[in-house]
Amino acid sequence: MKKLTFVLAAGALALSACGEEEAEVAAEAGAEEVQEITLGATAGPYSDMLNKAIVPQLEEQGYEVEVVEFSDYIQPNIALDNGDLDANLFQHTVYLEGFEEQHDMDLTALITVPTAPMGIYSNVYDSIEAIEDGATIAIPNDPTNAARAFLVLQDEGLIKLDPEADTLTVSEKDIIENPKNLEFKPIEAAQLPRAVEGTDLSAVPGNYALASDMDLLDALALENMPDEYRNVVAVTAENEDGELAADLVEIVESDEFEEVIDAEFEGFGKPAWMTE
């Protein structure tokens, strides 16, 4: 009986030692716990940019990433502000700053990324030079994108704008020369791809062009957009100095990121910092 008691006690000690060893291993694994994050983007090129150019590098750094796609430009910032997202990618700086002010939020643009430019498209003309007197061009009916359209037309020599006008808010009233007597037809930006069929010309923002399976390189002219109109990776102001923010900036500035952009996002305009 004494011998049996000794054997049982020895077994208990062995099991206890084994249990402690497993606990130590589990504790060590816990110390290297994966950080789960959620990123948001509108469906299309910018969710693709997250998935192809940013998420793989985040995962290499130990993050577990979920990407949430949105179908509008309102919810991604609401989700970021209330903590459902850790960062988003879908908007340019002008939109971000206006949204912050309108909705009393404190968000931060971390870094500008390559962005699909607005283009002048036509099924009637095959070049800017071929545009005839009195041609009709569909333009966005919202002030921000309309200003972009007028700047493209000026860059192509089709109109001249008042040099005193603010380039971020120029409108039809700021046109001082219109040598081809272009007629402007303001419509909602999302409808501009369809307008290629019903008007002589259409100024289509890049994201809507891509969503309609249009090739950016088919445009008669592409926008040389100011960086204020290029999309940004955004976080809340309280997280702009955090580890994730630093990692996102490092990834976007990496050679690997640019290689994916060059291979997968042909026609996207690069921000100034990538071309200096």
N, C-alpha and C positions, 0 to 999 in steps of 0.2 A: 504494500500500500504506500509506503514511504517513497519507494522507487517510482511509482506511478505519479505521485504528487510532484516529485522533482521534474519528471518529464513534462507534465502539464505546465508547470511554472516556467520551464525553459522555453516551451512553445509560446507561451504568452509573451515572454520577453522578446522573442524573435519577431512575433507579429507586431508588437509595440514598436520595435525598432524599424520594421518595414513601413509601418504607418507613418512614423516621424519622417522617414526618408521621402515618402510620397508627398507629405505635406510640404517639405522643403522644396521639392521639385515644383509643386503647384504654386508655392509662394513666389519662386523665381519666375515662373511663367506669367504670374499675375503682374510682376514688376515690369514685364514687357508687353503689357496689354495693348491691343490694337486700338487706336483712336478712331472712333466712328464719326464721320462728318457727312453733311448733306449739302450738295451744291445744286443751284437752280439755273435754268436757262430756258429761253423760248425754244420750242421745237424747231428743228432745222439746223442751219449752219453753226449756231453757237452752242447748242447741245452737242453737235458733232465735234466742235472744237474742244469742248470739255472732255468728251469721251476719248478722242484720239490724241490730243496734244497735251492734256493736263493730268487727267486721272491716272494714266499709267505711271507717270513719275511720282504722283502722290502715293500710289500703292507701293512703289519701290521704297518710299520713305517710311512705310509702315502704317499708312492710313487705310481705313476701310471706307470706301466712298460710295454714296448713293447719289445718283443724278436724277433730279425731278424736272420734268418738262412742263412748261406752261404754254397756254394758247393765247395769252393776252399780256399786256405790258403793265398791268396794275398789280396782280398777285405776287410776282417775284419780289417786289420791294416790300410788300406787306409781310410776306413770309420771312424775309430777311430781318425786318425790323422786330418781328415778334419772336424770333429765335428758332423758327422752323427750318431756316437755312443758315448755313455758316458763311456762304458767299454766293453771289450770283454773277452771271455774265449774259447781258442781253441789251444794254442801254448805253447811250453815249453820255458824256459829261453834262451837256446842256439839259438833257431830259432828267438826269439824276438830280441836278441842282434844283430844277423846277419842281420835281416831285417831292423832294425834301421840304421845300418851302410850303408847298400846298398842303402837305399832310403832316407837317410838324415832326419830321424825322431827322435823325442825325446819322447819315450814312457817309461812307468815304470811298472814293475811287482809288483803288490801289495802284493799278497800272493799266495803260492803254494797250489794246491788242489789235492785230490786223483785222480789218473790217471790210465787208462787202460794200463797194461804193455804189452810189446812185449812177444810173446810166441813162443815156438818151437812146431809146429804141424806136425802130420804125420798120414797118412792112411796106412802106411806100418808097422811101429813099434808101440808097445804099451808102451814102456818105453825108457828112455835114455840108459839104460844098454843093451837093445836089438839091438841098432844101430850097423850095420855090417861094416866091412872094405870096404872103397871105396864108401860109401853112398853119394848121391848128396843132397845138401841143397840149396834151393833158399834163397837168402838174398837181402835186399834192395840195389838198385844201387846208392843211394845218400849217400855221406860220413857220414852224421850225424847218420842216421839209421843203416848203415852198421856197424859203430863202436859199436852201441848198440848190434847188433846181435853177433859180435865177443866176446863182454864181457859176454853175456849170455852163449855162447858156452864154454868160459873159466871157468865160474862159475860152469858149469856142468862137468868139467874135460875132455871135448872133444878136446880142444886145449890149448896151452899155448902161451901167448903173451909176447913180449919183455917188461920187467918191466920198461924200460926207456921210453917207448912210452907214449904219451899223451892219457889218457883214452877217451877223447872226440873226438879224431881223429884217433884212431887205425884203421888199414886196414889189408888186407890180407898179405901185405909185412911185417907186424909186428909179424906174426905167427912164433914162433921158434920151436914149437912142434905140430905135427898133427898125433897122434898115430893111429887113425883110417883112415888116408888118406882121409879125407872128401874132396869132390869136391864142390866148391862154384859156384853158378849160380846167378850172379847179375841180378835182374829184377826190374822194377818200383814197388814201395811199394804198390800201389793200386792193383797190379796184384798178390800179394803174397798169398791172400786167395785161388785163383784159382790154384796156383802152388802146393797146397797140393795134388791135384789130379794127377799132372804130374811129381812130384819129390818125392824122399824118405822122405824129410823133408822140412819144410818151416818156416822161421823166420818172423812172421807176427806181425806188430805193432798193439797194442790193438785197436786203433780206426778203423782200416781197418777190423780187426777180427769181431768187433761188428757190423760194417756196413754190413758185409756179414752173419750176424746171426750165427756167431760162438760163442761157449761158451768158455769164458776165461779159465774155469776150465777143459776143455778138452785138454789143452796143456800138452805136456810131461814135459815142464818146463816153468816157468814164470820168467820174468826179475825182478831182484832186482835193480831197476833203481836208479841212482843217482838223487838227487832232481833237478839238472839242466835239466833233461829230463821229469820232471813232469810238467803238465800244470799249468798255472798261470792266475789269473784275472789281466788284464792289463788296464791301463788308460794312458792318456797323462801325461807327466811330470808336466805340469802346474796345473793339477788337483789332483796330488797325495796327497796333504794335505787338500783336500776339504772334505765337509761333506759326500758326497756319498762314497768317498774312505774309510773314516773311518767306515761308516756303512757296507760296503761290507766286510771289514776285520773282523769286529765284528760278522757278520753273519757267515762267514766261520769258525770262531773260536768257534762258539756256539755248545752246546750239541745237539740242534735241527738239525743242519746241519749234524753232525756226525751220528745221528740216521737215517737220510734219506739215507746217504751213505751206512751204514751197511745193510739197508733193501732193497735198490733199485740198488746198484752198487756193487754186489758181485764180488770179484776178483780184484777190483781196489786197487792199491798199495797206501798206505797213506804216505804223506811226513813226514820227521823226526819230525817236530814240533807237529804232531798229535800223535806220538808214544812215545815221551819222558816222 
